[in-house]
Amino acid sequence: MPVSRSWAFTQQARFSAAAGLDKEQITSRVLDVLKGFEKVDQGKLSTTSTFSEDLGLDSLDAVEVVMAVEEEFSIEIPDAEADEIKTVQQAIDYIAKTPEAH
């Protein structure tokens, strides 16, 4: 018996958001993680900030940011995907689509 499209969509929607976290909660927590980094200029920190250009973080700092985000949300981001997270918004979007995040 074929699966109905509406059922499949409902299941996808059910599992596409991070453990009931809304975008506002995720955004707030990601920004809080970044505020904990001494190098981050608080005046330049926003959802549109890039890690390197706007926040002045080098590649090692960016790795530390990703690790801190992983710890904050109890997730593990594969290296290949972590390498693609270069902005605050990309971190937020990644967490929002990760069902294991909480």
C-alpha positions as CSV (number, residue, x, y, z in Angstrom):
1,M,0.0,0.0,0.0
2,P,1.6,3.3,-1.0
3,V,2.2,6.0,1.6
4,S,0.1,9.1,1.2
5,R,1.9,12.3,0.4
6,S,0.3,14.1,3.4
7,W,1.4,11.5,5.8
8,A,5.0,11.6,4.4
9,F,5.0,15.4,4.7
10,T,3.7,15.3,8.2
11,Q,6.5,12.9,9.2
12,Q,9.1,15.1,7.5
13,A,7.8,18.2,9.2
14,R,7.7,16.4,12.6
15,F,11.4,15.4,12.4
16,S,12.8,18.5,10.6
17,A,12.9,20.8,13.6
18,A,15.4,20.6,16.4
19,A,13.8,18.9,19.4
20,G,11.0,21.5,19.7
21,L,13.5,24.4,19.7
22,D,12.2,27.4,17.8
23,K,14.5,29.7,15.7
24,E,14.4,32.4,18.4
25,Q,15.7,30.0,21.1
26,I,18.4,28.7,18.8
27,T,19.4,32.2,17.8
28,S,19.7,33.4,21.4
29,R,21.7,30.4,22.5
30,V,24.1,30.6,19.5
31,L,24.7,34.3,20.2
32,D,25.3,33.5,23.8
33,V,27.9,30.9,22.9
34,L,29.7,33.5,20.7
35,K,29.5,36.1,23.5
36,G,31.6,33.7,25.6
37,F,34.6,34.1,23.2
38,E,36.9,36.9,24.3
39,K,38.0,37.6,20.7
40,V,34.4,38.4,19.6
41,D,33.6,42.1,19.3
42,Q,30.2,42.3,20.9
43,G,29.3,45.3,18.8
44,K,29.7,43.4,15.6
45,L,27.9,40.3,16.7
46,S,24.6,39.6,14.9
47,T,22.9,36.9,13.0
48,T,24.5,38.2,9.8
49,S,28.0,38.2,11.1
50,T,30.7,36.1,9.4
51,F,33.1,34.4,11.8
52,S,36.3,35.6,10.0
53,E,35.5,38.9,8.4
54,D,33.0,40.4,10.9
55,L,34.1,38.8,14.1
56,G,37.8,38.5,13.4
57,L,38.0,34.8,14.2
58,D,40.7,32.7,12.6
59,S,40.2,29.1,11.4
60,L,41.1,27.6,14.8
61,D,38.7,30.0,16.5
62,A,36.0,28.9,14.1
63,V,36.6,25.3,15.0
64,E,36.3,26.2,18.7
65,V,33.0,28.0,18.0
66,V,31.6,24.9,16.2
67,M,32.8,22.7,19.1
68,A,31.1,25.1,21.6
69,V,27.9,25.0,19.6
70,E,28.0,21.2,19.5
71,E,28.4,21.2,23.3
72,E,25.6,23.7,23.8
73,F,23.1,21.7,21.7
74,S,24.4,18.2,22.5
75,I,25.1,17.4,18.9
76,E,28.0,16.3,16.8
77,I,28.6,18.1,13.5
78,P,30.5,16.1,11.0
79,D,33.8,17.8,9.9
80,A,32.7,18.3,6.3
81,E,29.6,20.0,7.4
82,A,31.3,22.0,10.1
83,D,33.8,23.4,7.5
84,E,30.8,24.9,5.7
85,I,29.6,26.9,8.8
86,K,31.1,30.3,8.3
87,T,28.4,32.6,9.6
88,V,26.2,32.9,12.7
89,Q,23.1,32.3,10.5
90,Q,24.6,29.1,9.0
91,A,25.1,27.8,12.5
92,I,21.5,28.7,13.5
93,D,20.2,27.1,10.3
94,Y,22.2,23.9,10.8
95,I,20.9,23.5,14.4
96,A,17.3,24.2,13.3
97,K,17.5,21.3,10.8
98,T,19.1,18.9,13.3
99,P,16.5,16.9,15.1
100,E,18.9,15.7,17.8
101,A,19.6,19.2,19.0
102,H,18.3,20.2,22.4
